[in-house]
């Protein structure tokens, strides 16, 4: 069972604690105002790239939006425990949420990596727009087949395959042929 995280309310709270209006946040993050409003209202999340831009403007790490607890030392994520999850539309042009991110680092403060198990939901048609952000990503396919558009290249990964890339290059990750898949993803973003 998963617990849905309210990313928007965390962003709004952080923004307000810095006495920053939403227009300033959108401008500094170089995002459309309507997109930032949608995110703050807990609407569909388009992907990690806008959240990373917002995190940089607010001076926090990406994981701040995905978990609440802060702890030192080791963090254990047990399979049987409820995991917080965040749903993304992952730049699908139809805006339908098609990825569920499950954080594996809830509670680890001052981290530099954000590991996730991501369930890629099935899709019927539709197209996607690649995105980019600072940092690096590592993806390992746990189940199914995953297609990754990276720059001008397309990679098809099967269960047990992995890829590591610079995320500043425009990219998109989705289930091959619209089928579901499950991946382990580790995202590094500089603060």
Number of C-alpha atoms within 10 A of each C-alpha: 9 12 11 15 19 19 21 21 15 18 22 20 12 18 18 12 10 10 9 13 11 17 15 13 20 20 13 14 20 13 15 13 16 12 16 25 16 14 21 20 15 16 19 20 25 24 20 17 18 22 23 23 20 24 20 17 18 18 11 15 22 25 23 20 21 23 20 14 10 11 12 10 8 10 13 11 14 9 8 7 9 12 19 19 22 22 22 21 19 26 23 20 12 11 16 17 21 20 26 22 22 25 22 21 19 22 22 22 19 13 13 15 19 20 21 19 20 22 20 26 16 16 18 8 9 11 11 18 12 18 21 18 18 16 17 17 19 17 23 20 21 19 17 17 23 29 17 20 19 19 15 8 8 13 12 13 19 17 15 12 15 17 13 13 13 16 22 15 18 15 21 21 20 24 24 19 13 17 15 19 22 22 25 19 23 18 18 19 17 12 14
